[in-house]
Amino acid sequence: MTAPSELDAGIRSVLKQHGRLSQDADTLADDADLYQAGMSSHASVNVMLGLEGQFDVEFPDRMLTRSVFSSIAAIRAALDELLG
């Protein structure tokens, strides 16, 4: 299992690389809306692929929703579930 701080660092790193955010991912609150911070639907797909590579997981179809990628906290919850 990945430690929470490592998980957050990995999420923020992927967001920096793929999220196309209008502000630095390190400055965002965990519950900040990533779409309001500039992430497009297209960028969210790239974020998902980046997260799959970073954490060696695969998001199942049921998790491929806007809400799963809406915030760092939502992404963390999904990864917690996938990483068990």
Backbone as numpy.savetxt, mean C-alpha at the origin, in Angstrom:
# Nx Ny Nz CAx CAy CAz Cx Cy Cz
6.75 -13.86 9.94 5.91 -12.67 9.94 6.79 -11.42 9.94
6.32 -10.40 9.25 7.07 -9.15 9.14 6.72 -8.24 10.32
7.73 -7.65 10.93 7.50 -6.74 12.05 6.74 -5.51 11.55
5.90 -4.92 12.42 5.09 -3.76 11.99 5.91 -2.62 11.40
7.06 -2.30 12.00 7.85 -1.19 11.46 8.43 -1.54 10.09
8.81 -2.80 9.89 9.31 -3.23 8.59 8.18 -3.20 7.56
6.99 -3.58 8.00 5.82 -3.57 7.12 5.53 -2.15 6.66
5.47 -1.22 7.61 5.21 0.18 7.27 6.29 0.75 6.35
7.54 0.44 6.65 8.65 0.94 5.82 8.53 0.39 4.40
8.17 -0.87 4.28 8.01 -1.48 2.96 6.86 -0.87 2.19
5.74 -0.64 2.87 4.57 -0.02 2.24 4.94 1.37 1.74
5.55 2.16 2.61 5.91 3.54 2.24 6.93 3.56 1.10
7.85 2.60 1.10 8.82 2.51 0.02 8.13 2.23 -1.32
7.19 1.30 -1.32 6.45 0.98 -2.55 5.63 2.19 -2.99
5.01 2.89 -2.04 4.23 4.08 -2.39 5.12 5.16 -3.01
6.34 5.31 -2.49 7.27 6.29 -3.06 7.62 5.95 -4.50
7.81 4.66 -4.76 8.22 4.22 -6.09 7.08 4.22 -7.10
5.88 3.85 -6.66 4.80 3.58 -7.61 3.53 4.40 -7.41
3.39 5.09 -6.28 2.12 5.74 -5.95 1.84 7.04 -6.67
2.90 7.68 -7.21 2.75 8.98 -7.86 2.00 9.98 -6.96
2.38 9.99 -5.70 1.72 10.86 -4.72 2.24 12.29 -4.84
1.40 13.23 -4.46 1.79 14.64 -4.52 2.61 15.07 -3.30
2.73 14.18 -2.32 3.59 14.46 -1.18 4.35 13.19 -0.81
5.41 13.37 -0.03 6.26 12.26 0.36 5.47 11.26 1.21
5.56 9.99 0.85 4.83 8.94 1.58 5.22 8.90 3.05
6.44 9.30 3.37 6.88 9.29 4.77 6.16 10.33 5.61
5.59 11.35 4.98 4.92 12.41 5.75 3.41 12.16 5.89
2.90 11.13 5.22 1.46 10.86 5.28 1.08 10.14 6.57
-0.05 10.53 7.13 -0.60 9.80 8.27 -1.06 8.43 7.79
-1.07 7.47 8.69 -1.47 6.11 8.32 -2.87 6.05 7.72
-3.75 6.95 8.17 -5.14 6.92 7.69 -5.42 7.96 6.60
-4.37 8.62 6.10 -4.57 9.60 5.02 -5.05 8.90 3.76
-5.97 9.55 3.05 -6.52 9.00 1.81 -5.48 9.12 0.71
-5.00 7.99 0.23 -3.94 7.99 -0.79 -4.43 8.54 -2.12
-5.72 8.37 -2.40 -6.26 8.91 -3.65 -6.32 10.43 -3.59
-6.66 10.98 -2.41 -6.65 12.44 -2.25 -5.21 12.97 -2.29
-4.25 12.10 -1.95 -2.84 12.50 -1.97 -2.24 12.36 -3.36
-3.07 12.03 -4.35 -2.60 12.03 -5.73 -2.51 10.69 -6.43
-2.78 9.60 -5.71 -2.67 8.29 -6.36 -3.87 8.06 -7.28
-3.58 7.66 -8.52 -4.64 7.36 -9.48 -4.97 5.87 -9.41
-6.04 5.49 -10.08 -6.39 4.07 -10.15 -5.27 3.28 -10.83
-4.69 3.88 -11.87 -3.59 3.21 -12.57 -2.39 3.03 -11.64
-2.07 4.06 -10.89 -0.94 3.96 -9.96 -1.23 2.93 -8.87
-2.49 2.78 -8.47 -2.82 1.80 -7.43 -2.52 0.38 -7.90
-2.69 0.12 -9.19 -2.34 -1.20 -9.74 -0.83 -1.41 -9.63
-0.06 -0.39 -9.95 1.40 -0.48 -9.82 1.81 -0.65 -8.36
1.10 0.02 -7.45 1.36 -0.15 -6.02 1.09 -1.60 -5.62
-0.04 -2.14 -6.07 -0.38 -3.52 -5.74 0.72 -4.47 -6.22
1.16 -4.30 -7.45 2.22 -5.16 -7.99 3.52 -4.98 -7.22
3.83 -3.75 -6.85 5.02 -3.49 -6.05 4.95 -4.15 -4.68
3.77 -4.10 -4.06 3.58 -4.74 -2.75 3.71 -6.25 -2.87
3.17 -6.82 -3.94 3.28 -8.27 -4.14 4.75 -8.68 -4.26
5.53 -7.90 -4.98 6.96 -8.19 -5.10 7.72 -7.97 -3.80
7.40 -6.89 -3.11 8.09 -6.54 -1.87 7.86 -7.57 -0.77
6.63 -8.07 -0.67 6.27 -8.95 0.44 6.03 -10.39 0.03
6.25 -10.72 -1.25 6.07 -12.07 -1.77 4.68 -12.62 -1.43
3.67 -11.83 -1.79 2.27 -12.22 -1.60 1.53 -12.01 -2.91
0.31 -12.51 -2.96 -0.57 -12.25 -4.09 -1.92 -11.82 -3.55
-2.38 -10.66 -3.99 -3.67 -10.18 -3.55 -4.77 -10.97 -4.26
-5.67 -11.61 -3.51 -6.76 -12.34 -4.14 -7.79 -11.36 -4.73
-8.59 -11.85 -5.65 -9.59 -11.01 -6.32 -10.44 -10.22 -5.33
-10.81 -10.83 -4.21 -11.69 -10.16 -3.24 -11.04 -8.92 -2.63
-9.72 -8.82 -2.71 -9.01 -7.67 -2.15 -8.70 -6.60 -3.20
-9.07 -6.84 -4.42 -8.76 -5.88 -5.48 -9.84 -4.80 -5.54
-9.92 -4.04 -4.46 -10.89 -2.96 -4.36 -10.18 -1.67 -3.99
-10.83 -0.58 -4.31 -10.27 0.74 -4.00 -10.00 0.90 -2.51
-10.90 0.37 -1.68 -10.77 0.56 -0.23 -9.53 -0.12 0.35
-9.10 -1.24 -0.24 -7.92 -1.94 0.26 -6.66 -1.10 0.08
-6.64 -0.25 -0.94 -5.46 0.56 -1.25 -5.69 2.04 -0.93
-6.68 2.33 -0.10 -7.07 3.73 0.15 -6.17 4.44 1.16
-5.47 3.68 1.99 -4.60 4.30 3.00 -3.50 3.32 3.38
-2.51 3.82 4.05 -1.43 2.96 4.54 -2.00 1.97 5.55
-2.91 2.42 6.40 -3.52 1.53 7.39 -4.31 0.41 6.71
-5.04 0.73 5.64 -5.82 -0.29 4.92 -4.90 -1.29 4.24
-3.81 -0.81 3.65 -2.85 -1.70 3.02 -2.22 -2.61 4.07
-1.86 -2.02 5.22 -1.26 -2.80 6.31 -2.20 -3.91 6.76
-3.48 -3.59 6.91 -4.47 -4.60 7.34 -4.56 -5.74 6.33
-4.56 -5.41 5.04 -4.61 -6.43 4.00 -3.34 -7.30 4.04
-2.19 -6.67 4.19 -0.94 -7.43 4.24 -0.87 -8.29 5.49
-1.35 -7.76 6.61 -1.39 -8.57 7.85 -2.16 -9.85 7.61
-3.29 -9.73 6.93 -4.11 -10.90 6.62 -3.37 -11.86 5.70
-2.74 -11.33 4.66 -2.05 -12.19 3.69 -0.80 -12.85 4.26
-0.12 -12.14 5.13 1.11 -12.66 5.70 0.85 -13.57 6.90
-0.38 -13.50 7.42 -0.82 -14.38 8.52 0.04 -14.29 9.72
